[in-house]
Amino acid sequence: MLEVGALPRIIYLHQALTALASTISPAAWAIDWAGHLARVTDLLHARTTEAARPALLAELTAHEKDLIGRMLERRLDA
């Protein structure tokens, strides 16, 4: 079950993944990231509305943004 507090992070992750798509090769995108974006997109469409997303995104903290950025850069890998 997705907790409501996670929605701002999911919205930001969606934006970050969308931005990432234009910075890497199509082959790398297809292998490493496309499936993730598809799942995040499905989740956003199921749990939020386009109109609600800006207010939810405004709840995101700088720490959460940093954490998502580090995750996408794979700096959280063990």
Secondary structure, 3 states (H helix, E strand, C coil): CCCHHHHHHHHHHHHHHHHHHCCCCHHHHHHHHHHHHHHHHHHHHHHCCCCCHHHHHHCCCHHHHHHHHHHHCCCCCC
